[in-house]
């Protein structure tokens, strides 16, 4: 079974993995109030344990710039949420380098952790590295450095370098989850948005073995 974002967030926070602030919303008034408090831009997305690819069904609306756009986005996503019997969550919209961090229990090697560039990069270039757990911070840093896109993380053509140290810490924490939580079968953090100051999990898919 796939954990809802709220459940996935609880697990990740237990292992001190940084996650973007998120709120579940049920009414337009609630999301407009959050817009007043948080400011813009914002993201609306579905939160369902049944939907694997939310973007394919119009379940993610990003870069919402103002109240007018937020009202339209809410009306649009609410229809999709009703159709698929899903909750809706709101998050701040942040820019940075998209990273994918994953893990799964391999039949031969046991728990394996993956790191790579996220977004279109992972689909087109498949530029990822793997390690068998347990994972030390030194090994996590090596994982990051050995992908072909490492130059992007270091800073490319005037772009500022991202917080590689925090990415390594997230990898170590994911390794610990796979070692400690025997019922967790697979983790997919995509994207993790990395900037000069921090790295934040924006979306998480965690598959748990049925009890």
C-alpha positions as CSV (number, residue, x, y, z in Angstrom):
1,X,0.0,0.0,0.0
2,X,1.1,3.6,-0.7
3,X,1.2,5.9,2.3
4,X,-0.7,9.2,2.1
5,X,1.5,12.3,2.1
6,X,0.6,13.0,5.8
7,X,1.7,9.5,6.8
8,X,4.8,9.6,4.7
9,X,5.7,13.0,6.2
10,X,5.4,11.6,9.7
11,X,7.8,8.8,8.9
12,X,10.3,11.1,7.2
13,X,10.2,13.7,10.0
14,X,11.0,10.9,12.5
15,X,14.3,10.5,10.7
16,X,14.8,14.2,10.5
17,X,14.4,14.5,6.7
18,X,13.4,18.1,5.8
19,X,10.0,18.4,4.1
20,X,8.3,21.4,2.6
21,X,5.5,22.8,4.7
22,X,2.2,21.3,3.7
23,X,-1.5,21.7,4.7
24,X,-4.6,19.7,3.8
25,X,-7.5,21.8,2.7
26,X,-11.2,21.2,2.2
27,X,-12.6,24.6,1.3
28,X,-11.7,27.6,-0.9
29,X,-11.8,29.9,2.1
30,X,-9.0,27.8,3.8
31,X,-6.7,27.9,0.8
32,X,-7.2,31.7,0.3
33,X,-6.4,32.1,4.0
34,X,-3.2,30.2,3.5
35,X,-2.4,32.4,0.5
36,X,-2.7,35.4,2.9
37,X,-0.4,33.8,5.5
38,X,2.2,32.2,3.3
39,X,2.2,34.4,0.3
40,X,2.7,33.3,-3.3
41,X,3.6,31.3,-5.4
42,X,1.8,28.2,-4.2
43,X,1.2,24.6,-5.4
44,X,-2.1,22.6,-5.1
45,X,-1.9,18.8,-5.5
46,X,-3.9,15.6,-4.8
47,X,-3.1,13.4,-1.8
48,X,-4.3,9.9,-2.5
49,X,-2.9,6.5,-1.7
50,X,-4.5,5.2,-4.9
51,X,-2.9,7.5,-7.4
52,X,0.6,6.9,-8.6
53,X,1.1,9.6,-11.2
54,X,-0.9,12.7,-10.1
55,X,0.4,14.9,-13.0
56,X,-1.1,12.6,-15.6
57,X,-4.7,13.3,-14.4
58,X,-4.4,17.1,-13.7
59,X,-3.7,16.5,-10.0
60,X,-0.9,19.0,-9.6
61,X,-1.1,22.7,-10.3
62,X,2.2,24.7,-9.7
63,X,3.4,28.3,-9.6
64,X,0.0,29.8,-8.6
65,X,0.8,33.5,-8.4
66,X,-2.1,35.3,-6.8
67,X,-5.6,34.9,-5.3
68,X,-7.3,35.0,-8.7
69,X,-5.2,32.1,-10.0
70,X,-5.6,30.3,-6.7
71,X,-9.4,30.4,-6.9
72,X,-9.3,29.0,-10.5
73,X,-6.7,26.4,-9.5
74,X,-8.8,25.3,-6.5
75,X,-12.0,25.0,-8.6
76,X,-10.1,22.9,-11.2
77,X,-8.3,20.5,-8.8
78,X,-11.4,20.1,-6.6
79,X,-13.2,18.5,-9.6
80,X,-10.4,16.1,-10.1
81,X,-10.2,15.4,-6.3
82,X,-14.0,14.6,-6.3
83,X,-13.7,12.3,-9.2
84,X,-10.9,10.3,-7.7
85,X,-12.1,10.7,-4.1
86,X,-8.8,12.4,-3.1
87,X,-7.8,15.0,-0.6
88,X,-6.1,18.2,-1.7
89,X,-2.9,19.7,-0.1
90,X,-1.2,23.1,-0.6
91,X,2.5,23.8,-0.5
92,X,4.8,26.8,-1.2
93,X,6.2,26.7,-4.7
94,X,10.0,26.8,-4.6
95,X,12.6,26.8,-7.3
96,X,15.9,24.9,-7.3
97,X,17.6,21.9,-8.8
98,X,15.3,18.9,-8.9
99,X,16.7,15.8,-7.3
100,X,15.4,12.2,-7.0
101,X,16.3,10.1,-4.0
102,X,14.9,6.6,-3.8
103,X,15.3,3.2,-2.2
104,X,13.9,-0.3,-2.6
105,X,14.4,-3.8,-1.2
106,X,16.1,-5.8,-3.9
107,X,15.6,-9.6,-3.9
108,X,19.4,-10.2,-4.2
109,X,21.2,-7.2,-2.5
110,X,18.6,-6.2,0.1
111,X,17.9,-2.5,0.7
112,X,19.4,-0.3,-2.1
113,X,19.5,3.5,-2.2
114,X,19.5,5.6,-5.3
115,X,20.5,9.2,-6.1
116,X,20.2,11.3,-9.2
117,X,19.0,14.4,-10.9
118,X,15.2,14.6,-10.9
119,X,12.5,16.0,-13.2
120,X,13.2,15.5,-16.9
121,X,16.8,14.5,-16.2
122,X,16.0,11.2,-14.6
123,X,13.6,10.3,-17.5
124,X,16.0,11.3,-20.3
125,X,19.5,10.7,-19.0
126,X,18.9,8.1,-16.3
127,X,21.9,9.6,-14.5
128,X,21.7,7.9,-11.2
129,X,24.0,6.1,-8.7
130,X,23.2,3.2,-6.3
131,X,24.5,1.9,-3.0
132,X,23.6,-1.1,-0.8
133,X,22.7,-0.1,2.7
134,X,23.8,0.7,5.4
135,X,25.2,4.0,4.0
136,X,27.7,6.3,5.7
137,X,27.8,10.0,5.0
138,X,31.1,9.6,3.2
139,X,29.6,7.0,0.9
140,X,26.5,9.2,0.4
141,X,28.8,12.1,-0.7
142,X,30.6,9.7,-3.2
143,X,27.2,8.7,-4.6
144,X,26.4,12.3,-5.3
145,X,29.8,13.1,-6.8
146,X,29.7,10.2,-9.2
147,X,26.7,11.1,-11.3
148,X,27.4,12.9,-14.6
149,X,25.3,15.8,-13.5
150,X,27.4,16.6,-10.4
151,X,28.7,19.7,-12.1
152,X,25.1,21.1,-12.0
153,X,25.1,20.6,-8.2
154,X,28.5,22.3,-7.8
155,X,27.2,25.4,-9.7
156,X,27.1,25.7,-13.5
157,X,27.4,28.8,-15.7
158,X,26.9,31.3,-12.8
159,X,24.4,29.2,-10.9
160,X,25.1,28.9,-7.2
161,X,26.1,25.4,-5.8
162,X,23.4,23.5,-3.9
163,X,23.6,22.2,-0.4
164,X,25.3,18.9,-1.1
165,X,25.9,18.1,2.5
166,X,22.2,18.1,3.3
167,X,21.5,15.9,0.3
168,X,24.0,13.4,1.7
169,X,22.3,13.6,5.1
170,X,19.0,12.7,3.5
171,X,20.6,9.7,1.7
172,X,21.9,8.5,5.1
173,X,18.5,8.9,6.7
174,X,16.8,7.0,3.8
175,X,19.3,4.2,4.3
176,X,18.4,4.1,8.0
177,X,14.7,3.9,7.2
178,X,15.3,0.9,4.9
179,X,17.4,-0.8,7.6
180,X,15.1,-0.1,10.5
181,X,11.5,-0.2,9.0
182,X,11.1,-3.7,7.9
183,X,7.6,-3.1,6.4
184,X,8.8,-0.4,4.0
185,X,9.4,-1.8,0.5
186,X,10.1,1.3,-1.6
187,X,10.7,5.0,-1.2
188,X,10.6,7.6,-4.0
189,X,11.4,11.2,-3.1
190,X,10.8,13.1,-6.3
191,X,11.4,15.9,-6.4
192,X,13.7,17.0,-3.6
193,X,14.4,20.7,-4.4
194,X,18.0,21.6,-3.7
195,X,19.1,25.2,-3.3
196,X,22.2,26.9,-1.9
197,X,20.8,26.9,1.6
198,X,18.8,23.8,1.9
199,X,17.2,20.7,0.4
200,X,13.5,20.0,0.9
201,X,11.3,17.0,0.0
202,X,8.4,18.2,-2.1
203,X,6.8,14.9,-3.0
204,X,7.1,11.5,-1.4
205,X,5.8,8.1,-2.5
206,X,6.4,5.4,0.1
207,X,5.2,1.8,-0.4
208,X,4.6,-0.2,2.7
209,X,4.0,-3.9,2.8
210,X,0.4,-4.8,3.7
211,X,0.2,-5.9,7.3
